[in-house]
């Protein structure tokens, strides 16, 4: 690897040392967060910033808690490893924490052991961290309102300390989110304390009807295989129930039509006598917000959101009840021009703003994240729920986001100059948590353009020493799938693309129809079909950019991608070899009949009802048509896009006598941690240099 790739690998893509996982506590006085000691330290510790004084305090250092050999214990317990995979967490040390209701105490799991720590700013001291005894390896601990009790999951059972096991031994898993909820629906937790800290709401998950998927590490044949339940498109889902577990063994099941609405995408206590839960039908065309009585389990409907295609899940914070009792829901403006907010069914925002999240209530107004200009940017605004009037809080160039806490705000700005976190206190002061990460090597300002009749967002990155008039081979580098946005002003995502450009490529990124944050009409263009819209827009955008930028050499076009981007890359050389001349396809879902229920069925419907859609989007029948160089890459421990997807395509290519390359990575998951991504990039570079006839760049 070259110097840049080594730097990217050692810094976890320039994230080590950056503060993350922020939470306000103690009525906004405390800002809790995780951070390692510097740019090459992968081990995150727990910190707190006192917004009254600006002082930072280290509360828990994993290395100080571990007394065995080495910096940290061995492999993570299975449940914690899978939870980190679902939440896309690659940092070592403290992966996450949960605060008590008063925000003064935090608990966290560390390699199966459970710890708690108290922050006492009134005496400028901390208590702990202390280890909390558990019944076995613990995962996902949650303290109650005053921090006197902690719930956690061990061995698929829900426990409380002090206390003991509170879930029955009935063969189900209690207290954790099922795969579909954690991977696709945005719910990564499975138990919630009541406001009085006595009663628990818990998810009961029965996966007995699901097929099992297996892993075995061929590099370690002495180790046993590992299996897990996987909800395959068209097949059974996990059966999810919500139960109220009382202090004396009393249990009450929440009642709703789970047959019609099997997905629970959110849940929690609104008050001691009310639980709010959000449920969805299997195709996610109807979303209900329900109010439940914890004493009886009976529910009633508060709001209903429907869409003939699917209700877009990308508007966090909705549905919700406003402080005045009215219902806030997501909605589309007429014609699908904008994602909007509605109050009691009446639109509050219009076509001029794409609402992306409802972050809370601040100074009597709604605190929202939204796009008012180019889709690559995002602003933070205050929205008056009575009049719809907008007041900007952060609206400069770049991507702005916000977290609120009792009058204080944490504003995050990401632009070409980097990423900055600023606490804006209620009394007008500004504080900045220390960022110890490596400054980004490149200041990248991609050329952003909207092209084709669909106004598709695109980005072009050229070599830093490019001489106009010099023809460049093109490298397409896009994700292209639903729920993601590539063309965005967040600076970290352009570091690798600038490196690729400096190797001698014109790097092109396209957010084809179906991707997120342009408009509902743009997103819903992928209804009942991935392949045609994706490939059509990628090709049209490439040709439109080449017409504007004549240095793009369309006689040498490579394409690379991971996950859905890997699917796009393999499809490109299989179906459009006249346009694409070589492809590197990583972790590609080659046949969506074998991908998960919640994601796949949202867009394609049920395979039993739409077999032609699934057949059209499968790459397996295209194998015999391969005429261009193709490099397939898969992690053999990938539980999201199982390696069987890549191996099925490889087998079909082999059966058809089509030469290709296969790179199988033992022990590697979907996230390609530990420098794996950079090692693969180095191999991809050699592949594209060879197949596209690219000369090595000279020294800079």
N, C-alpha and C positions, 0 to 999 in steps of 0.2 A: 504493500500500500504506500501511497505517497504521503507527504506531510499533512495535507488537508484531511485525508481520510483517517489517518492516525489520530489527528486532533479531534475530529468528529466522533470517532469511536471512544476515545478516552474521556470525553466530556458528555457522553450520551446525547450527542447532537446538540451540544451547547446548552444543556439543561441542568447539569450538576452545579450546585451552588446557588441556583435561582430559588427564591422563595415560592412556595406553592401551597395549595390546600388551605386557603385563608378562611377563618371564621371569626366573627365578632362574638364576644361574650361579656358578661358582667355589665349589662345595659350599655354596651358599646365601648366601654373603657378598654377592654382587652381585645387585641387582635392576635389570634392564635395562627400559627403557620408552621410548615415544615421546611427545612433547609439543611443542606450538607455544609461542610466546612470550606468548600472551595470547588473550583472547576473540574477537578479530577477525582473528587471524593464522591463515591456513589451512595454513601450511607446517610440517609436523612434523619435529622434530629428534630425534636419538638421545641418550638420557641414561642414566646409571647412578647408582643409589643404593648407597652402601657401608653395609651394615647394621651394620658394626662401629662406624662413627663417625657415621652419620646424614647424611653429606655427599653432596650431589648434584653430579655432574660432567657437563657438556655434552661429548659425545664427537664428534658430527658435526652440523654445521649446513649444510643444503643450500645456503643462500645463499652461504656461504663457499666451497663447493666449485664453484659455478658462476661462471665468469669472463666469460661472454658478456653481451650486453645484456639488461636486465630482471632481475627477481628469479630466474627459473628459465627453463629452455629451453622450447621450444614444446610441441606436443602429445606425449603419451606414445606410445612405440612400441606398435604394435598388440597384441603379446602381453602386455605389462605392463598395458595398458588393459583387456584382456579378463579378466586375472587379478584385477584390482581390482574389476571388475564382479561377478565370481563371488563374491568374498569381501565384497561390499557395502562397499567402502572408498571414501569420498568425500574424505578428507584429501589435500592436496597434499604435496609434499616426500617424505620417506622413508615409503613405504607399509608396509613390513615389513622384518624383518631375520631372520637365522638365526644361531644361536650354535654355536661349536665344541663338541665333546664336553665339554671342561673348563669351558665357560662363560666363558672369558676373552676371547674374540675374537668379533666380530660382522662379518658381511658383509651388504651390501644393494645393491640395484640402484636407480639414480636416473636416470630418463629414458634408460635403455639403457646407462648407464655403471655400472661395478662398482667398489665400494669395500670396504675392510676397515679395521677399527679394533680396537686392543688396549686393554684396561683392565688396568692393573697397580696394584692397590691396595696391594701391599706397599711400593711406592716412591711411592705417592700421585701417580702420573703416568699419562698415557695416551700411546699411540703411534699416530700417524695423525690423521685417516684418510688412507689412501693409495689412489690409484686403481690398480686391478688391470687389466692389459691383457687384452682379450678379442678374440674373432674377429669380433665384430659386436655389435649391440644385445643386451644380456644381460637375462635375466629369471630369477627364482627361484633365486638363488645359495644354495649350501649349503656350509659349511666342513666339513672332516673333523675327526676327534677332537681333534687338537692344533692345528688351524688352519693347518697348513702347506700345504694344498691346498684349492682351492675348485672345486666343480662348479657349472655354470650351463647354461642353455639359450639358444641363439642360432640363429635360422634353422631351428627345428624339430630341431636336433641337440644332443646332450649333449656338453659340453666340460669339460675339467679344466685348471686353471692352478695351477702349472706343468704342462705336458703338452700337451694339444691335444684334438682331437675323439676321443671314445671310442665313439660310436655309429656304426653303419654307415650308409652312404648308400643306404637301401633304399626310399625313398619314404614311410616312416612318420614320425610325430613321436615323438621320444624325450624323456623326462624331464619331461613336463608331464601333469597330469591332463586327461582328456577332459571334455567338457561335462557329461555325466550325473553323473560323480563329483564334480566341483567344485560344480555347481549343486544337486544333489539328494541325494548320498550322503555328504557331509561330508568328502570327501578332496580337498584342494586342491593336493597336491604329487604329484610323479611320479618322484623319485629320492631315494635314501637311502644314506649312507656306512656301511660296515661299521665295527665298533668299532675295528679296527686302522687305519682311515683309508686303506686301500689299494684296497679293492674297492667297487664301486657296485652297488646294486640299482636297476634303472631300468624304468620303464613304457614299453612300445612301443605306440603307438596308431595303428591303421590306420582312417582315416575314409573310405576310398575308396568304400564302399558307401552312404554317407549322402547324402541330398539336400542341396543347397546352398540357403541363404537369402541374399537380397541386401538391401543398403541403398543408397539414394542420397539425398543431401541436396538436396531441391528448392530450398533457399535458396542453394545453391552448385552450379549446373548445370555449372560448369566443372570440378568435381572428379569423378574416376572413382567408380563404385560400389564397395561393399565386400561381400564374401561370406564365409560361414562354413558349416561342416558342422553340421547340426542333426538329432538323433535324434528323429524324429517318431513319435508313438504308433502302434504296430502295425508300424512299419517297422524297418529294420536299426539295430542299435547299432554303435558303434565296436568294433572288435576289439582287446581289451586283453590284452597279454602282459606278464609280468615276467621280466626277464633279469638275471643276475649278470654284470657286466662286470669281468673281472680286469685286473690291471696290465699283462699282456703280450699283450693282445688276446684272451684267452680269453673265451668267452661260453657261459653255461649258462642254458637256459630252464627256469623253474619249471613243473612239470607238474601240472595238475589238470584236472578235467572242465569246461573253460571253456564248452563247449556248454550244459551244464546250469546252470553257475554263472558267468555272463558278467560280473557286476559285482564289481569289487575295491573294497571300501569302506575298507580299511586295509591297511597293510603296513609292515614295518620289521624291523630286526635285533634279535633277542633276545640273541644271543651271536655270537661269531665263526663258530660252526658251526651256527647256527640262524637262520632267518628265520620270522617269524610273519606270516600274511596272513589277512584276513577276506574271504570271497567270498559272493555271494548269487545265488540263482536270479533269473530275470527278473521274476517277480511278487513277489519278496522275501518269500516265505513260509518259506524255509529259509536260515539263515545258518550258515556253517561257519567255524570257526577252524582253520587248517591250520598245521602245522609243516613247514618245507621245509629240505632239506639243500642249502646253497649249492654244494656240490661236485658233486652229482649232479642236482639239480633235483627230486628225488623229494619228494613231500609225503605227510603222513599226517594224518588227522582227529583233532583234539584235543577239539572240542566241536561240538555241533549244536543250534541253537535254531530251533524251528518254531512257526508259528501258522497256523491255518486261513484267516485273513484276510491279514495281513501282519505281519512282525516289525517292531515300531515302532523306527525308527532313533534316537529321541530318548533314548538313554541312553548318552552318551559314556563312554568308559573300559571298555566291555564289547564283546565278550568279551575276557578277559585271563587270564593265568596269575598266580596269587598267588605270593609269595615261597616258600611251602612246596610249590609245585608243583600245588596244586589249581586247578581251573578256575572262574573267576567268570563268570557269564553273567546276562543279563537274563531275567526271567520274569514272568508274570502270576500273581497269586494266584487261587485257584479262584473262578469267577464273574466274573473281570475287574474286581474292586473296586480293585486296586492294582497299580502297576508295582513289581516287587520285584527283589531280587538273589538268586541261587542259587549255591551252592558245590557243585561236582560233582553238579548236578541237584537238590540239596536246598534248599528255600526258606530264606533267611536272614532275610528281613523279611516282614511280614504286612500285613494290610489297613489298619492304622493309619498307614501311611507311604507316600507316593508318591515313590519314588526317581527322581531326575532326572539324576544324573551321579555317576560314580565318579571322584574327583579325585586319587586316589593313596593311598599308605600313609603313616601318620603315627603314630609311637610304637607301632608294631606293630598298629595298627588301620586299618580302611578309612576314608578321608576321603570323605564323600559330601555331595552337595547333594540336599535332599529337601523335600517338603512334608508337614507334620504337622497343619496347621490348614486355614485357607481356601486354596483353590488360588491365590489372588492373592499369597500369601506363600511364601517359601522359606527354609529353615534350612540351616546347616552343622553336620554331626554326625560324630562318630566312631562307627564300627560295629565291634564285636568279632566277627571272623569265626568264632570258636569258639562263642560263646554267643548272638550276635545282640543283645547289650546295646548301647544307644545312649547316647552322652554328647554333650550339646549344646556346640558351640563358639561359635555365633552364632545366636541364636534369638529375638531381639527382633522387633518389628513391622517389616515390609518384606521386601525380597528380599536375601538374603545369598548370596555366592558365595566361592570360595576357590581359591587356587593354592598349591602346596606346593614347598618347596625345601630339602632336607637339614635338617629340623628347624625351619626358618622357615616362616611362613605369611603369605600376603597375603590379608586378608579385605576384601571389598568389601560395603558396606552401602548399599542404595538404599531410601529411604523418603520421606515427604512433605517432609522437611527437606533433601533433596538426596542426593548420592552421595559416599561417603567411602571412601578406601582406607587400610587400616591394616596395616603390617607388624608381626607379632607374632613376635619372635625366640625362639630356643630358650632363651635365658637370661631371658626374661620381659619384655624391653623392648618398647615400642611406638613405631613410627616412621610418619610419614605423608609420602608423596611430595607435593610441592606441586601443588595444583590451581589453575590460572590461568584456568579457564573463568568465564564470566559466571554469577553466581548466578541460579537459576531465578526468573523474574518472579513466578510464582504458586506459592503453597502450596496444592496441590489435595488434598482428601480426598474423593474420590468416594463416593457412597452405594453400598456393595457389598451385593448381595442375590442369593440363590439362588432361582429362581422356576421354576414349572411342575412337573409331576410328574417331570421329568427333573433337577430341581435345577440348572438351567442358571445359570452365573455371569453376573451383569449388573453394570453400573455406571451411575450417573446423576450427571451434572454439571449444576448449575444456575447461572444468572448470580449473580455475587457480590452483587449488589444486589437479588436476587429478593425480592419481597414475597409471602408466602404468600397464596393466593387469586387470584393473577394467572395467567391461563391463558397457557401458552407453547406455541408450535409446537415440534414434536419433530424433532430431527435424529438419525437413526440413523447411527452411525459405527463400523463393525465391519469386521474382516477376514473372519472366519467360516470360513476354510479350514483344512485339516489342517496340522499342524506349527507352528502359531502360537498364541499366547495374547495376547489383548488386555487382559483384565481382570486387571491385574497391578499390584502396588504400586510398580513402578519409576516415578519421578516425571516423567521427561522426556516420557513418552508422554501425559501429561495436560495438558501446557502448551497444545498446539494445541486440545485439546478444551475447556479453560477459555476460551480466546479465542473459540471458536465459541459457547459458552454466553453469554459476555458480549455477544455480538451480539444476544441475545434468544431463544436456543434452550434447550430442555431436551435435553441431549445424552445419548443412550442408546447404550451399548456392550454387546454380547451375545456371549458365547463359546458358540455353539450346539454341539450334539453334533457330533463330528468334530474339534474343536479340541484343543489339547494340554493335558496336565498336570492334568486332572481325574481321569480313571481310564482304564484300557484299554477298558472297556466304553463310556465316553463317546466315546473317540477312534474306536473301531472301528464305531460306528454309521454311519459314512460309507462302509462297505464296499459297493461296487458301486452307488454313486450319490451325487452331490454335491447336486443341486438340491433334492430333496424334503425331506431332513432339515434342510438349511441354512435354507430359507425357512420351513418349518413352525416351527422353533424361534425364529427371529427374530420372527415374527408373534405366536406364543404368549407370548414373553417381553415384547414390547411391550404386549400387552393386560394381562398380569399386573402390570406396573409401573404402568400407567395406573390399574388398580384400587386400587393402594396409594398412588399419588400423583395426586390428582385435578387438579392443575394442568397435567398433560400433555394437550394438546389433540389428540385423535386425528383431528380434522378437518383438521389441517395437519401432515402427516408428510413430511419429506424424508429422503433416504438418500444417503450418499456413501461412496466407498471406492476403493481402488487395488489392482490385481492381482486376487487372488481377491475382495477387497472390492469391486472394480469389477464383477466378474461378479455378485456378490450384488446390487449396486445396480441394475444393468440388469435383472436377473431380477425384482427386486421390483416395478418399475413395469410390466414386461411381463406378469407372471403374477398379481400381486395389486394391481391399480389401485384396488381397494376399500379398501386399507390405506395404500398409499404414493402420494403425490400429486406428487412430483417426485424426480428422481434425477440425480446426477453420478457417472458411471462412468468411472474412469481405468484404463487398461492392462488391460482386462478380457479374459480368455481366453474368448472367446465360443463356441468350438467346440473341445472337448478332443481331437478327432481331429487337430488341428494343434498340440497342445502336446507336451512332450517325453515320452520313453518312461518313464524311471525314476519320475517323479512320477505321471504319469497312470495307468500300468498298475498301480502299487502299489494304487491305490484302485478303479479301474474295470475292471481286467483288460484283456485284449487286445480291440481293436475288432473283430477278425475273429470272436472268440468271443462278444462281448457287444454286438452292434451296437445293440440296443435301449437299452442303458444310455447309450451315447454320444449317440444321437438324443434321448433324454429330457433329457440334461444340456446339449444345445446350445441356444443362444438364437436361432439363425438362424430356425428355424421359427416363433418367436413374434413375428417382426417385424411382421406384419400386425395384431397385437393391440394395438400401442402406442396408448394413449389419454391418457397423461400426459406432461408435459414431461421430456425426457431430454437431458442434456448428456454427450456422449462425448468423452473426452480420451485421446490417445495420444502417446507420444514416438516420433518417427520413427527414432531410433537404438536402440530397445529390442530387444536380442537375447535377452531372456528371454520376454516376451510380445510377439511380433512385431507391429508395427502393422497387419499384415494382419488380425488378429483384429478390431480395431475397425473397419477399413475394410470387412470383409465384412458386419458387422452394419449399418453405415451404408448400404451398397449395398442390402441386403435391405429396410431401412426405406424407402429412396428408391424402390425398385421397387414397394413396397406403398403408396406415396403417404403415408407417415407422417412428418409434420414432426418434426425433431429438430435439435440443434446438434452440431457437430463441431469440436473444438479439436485441431489437429495441431501438434506442437511439434518443429520442425526441430532435429536434433542432440541431442535429449534422450533419455537412457537410462532404464532402469527405475527407477533410484535418484533421479531428478529432482534432480540436484545444482545448486549454484550459485544458490540462491534460486528455482529454478523451482517448487518445491512451494508456496512462499509466494505467488508470482504467480498460480498456479492457484487457490489458496485465495481470493484476492481476487476472482477472476472467478466462482468458485463462490458466494461470498457474494452477489454481485449477482444471480446466477441464482436463488438460493433466496429472496432478498428479493422479487424480482419474482413468482416463481411461487407463493409461499406467502403473499403479502400481508403481509410483515413490515416493520414500521416501523423506521427507524434508531434505535438507542439514543441517549439523551441523554448529555451529557458526564459523566464521573465526577470 
